[in-house]
Each structure stands twice: as structure tokens, then as C-alpha cells.
Amino acid sequence: MESLEAYWSEGFPLVEGWVDTRLLECLRMIDSIQRDAGITGQIGEIGVYHGKLLIALAHLADAGEKVTAIDVFDDQARNLDGAGIGSLDRLQDNIRRFGPTERDYAFIKADSIALTPADKTKLHESRGPFRLFSVDGCHTAEHTCTDLLTAQDCLGSGGVIILDDYMQPHWPGVTEAVNLFYARYVPRVKPFLYCSHKLFFVGYGWHGEFERACSGRLGPRHNVKATEMFGSRVVSIYP
Ligand SMILES: C[S@@+](CC[C@H](N)C(=O)[O-])C[C@H]1O[C@@H](n2cnc3c(N)ncnc32)[C@H](O)[C@@H]1O
């Protein structure tokens, strides 16, 4: 499919997965903020399932850019919370049907919590630095916190981490993970946007610009509120 909008209306409903249709506006908004600021980089996701979000992110990339999918795939003994049984065949089939073809795809079968510093360096050097990195793998606090650290280590300047299931009552480990991330580590990213149970983070130096841009582009709406999380201003869209 040629565009994100065509995928969203025709392919997206046919791909199994858990992505709120209202996310489209935020994805477009982040992409346009990054493009206006001249921010470049690659696309990545931990926890891909059948590619519902990854294909959308791939549509935001330019021809030839790298799109990296990290999942346990058929090694489901490592999928400790059983949130979606990843399938490489289904993912590749969906990319063939609905994804942009002229991208440089890589499919890395890995247990994300077991990635070593050397693995992360290789990921960053061979597939990054990342402009958009989605974290949606195993939802335990330990897995999610580790995945956030991986995303942070591989992020480019002005790159955005998209964390799924924050404050989603079915997956409390994700919320616990962000608490751990800010209490135990020295994060180099700050949250700036919350919508559809996804929390978006960007590097410290970019935070003000992203938060102001989101606030300005969304404008006054009954479901948009300026709030604060972990000491940072966040534009929250709810419900
Ligand atoms: C909720 S699904 C992801 C949904 C997907 N982002 C979408 O757009 O529909 C979670 C995925 O994480 C994968 N996963 C679970 N544990 C993992 C681990 N330890 N390392 C890497 N991937 C894992 C599962 O195989 C599954 O595909």
C-alpha cells in the first residue's frame, strides 16, 4: 500500500493486533514534528506480533530506510505473559500485503530481556539510530524496563520511544516499569505525550519543543489536558 492513510483504512482493520485507531493522528503529528526539525533515523519495535503498528511505522519511513522487528516469534517459551503469540510468517505476509515494500526490513528473533550490551551496540550500529522505536513486548515490569533501556540506548537525537499499555489496568507491569525506569536509572528521555494508552518519550534536549508542538497542533479540545509526569510536562489525550 502506498500511504499510511491507505493502510489505516484498508489494511489495518485486517491485521490482528492491539492498536487504537485514534493513534493515527498522533503518529502523523510526531512524524511531522520530526520532519520539520530535520530529525532522521530508523524504525524499530520490540514486540511486533503480526505487525499492526510496525507496518504503520514503516509507512512513515522513507524508501530504503531500515525497519527492524524484534520478537521471540516461535520461541514462545520466552513470552512469559502470553500477550500475543508472535508469528514471523504472519508478520511477513502482512508486510507483503499492506506494507511499503521499498524498505530495508530485518526480523530479529530474540528474547528482549536477554539482549547483552554487545547485542545493543550491534543493534544501534547496524539498524539504528532510531527515529521511532515502539516498546510492546512482554509486559512484566522487568521486561518493560529493560526494553525501555534498550530503546533509549539505540535512539537517535530527536528520536521518540512509543511505550504501549502505560496506565492500562490489564498490564500494570508496564506502569511499574516506568516507575522503576525513573527511580533506579538515569533516564535520558522524558515523556511528552500520552494517548491511547501509549506514552511517548523524547530526549531531554528536545522535550520542550515536542511538548509545545503537540500542544499547539492539537489545540484546545475537551479530551486534551496539559499535565505532568515524572517532573515533565505531558500533553495527555484521554479518552
Ligand atoms: C502485545 S503483542 C505486540 C502487539 C504489536 N505491537 C501490534 O502492533 O499488534 C506482544 C508481542 O511481544 C512478543 N514478546 C513476548 N515476550 C517477548 C520477549 N521476551 N522478547 C521479545 N518479544 C516478546 C510476543 O511474541 C508478541 O508478538
The ligand as an ORCA input file, in Angstrom:
! r2SCAN-3c Opt
* xyz 0 1
  C       1.029     -7.332     22.567
  S       1.935     -8.202     21.349
  C       2.550     -6.884     20.325
  C       1.486     -6.202     19.527
  C       2.037     -5.403     18.347
  N       2.897     -4.310     18.746
  C       0.933     -4.874     17.443
  O       1.143     -3.836     16.811
  O      -0.118     -5.521     17.342
  C       3.373     -8.701     22.229
  C       4.461     -9.339     21.391
  O       5.627     -9.445     22.208
  C       6.298    -10.647     21.911
  N       7.128    -10.991     23.075
  C       6.710    -11.519     24.246
  N       7.739    -11.717     25.091
  C       8.844    -11.273     24.430
  C      10.227    -11.223     24.778
  N      10.664    -11.659     25.946
  N      11.095    -10.722     23.863
  C      10.650    -10.283     22.639
  N       9.349    -10.328     22.265
  C       8.456    -10.810     23.148
  C       5.172    -11.639     21.607
  O       5.625    -12.741     20.821
  C       4.160    -10.749     20.881
  O       4.371    -10.794     19.476
*
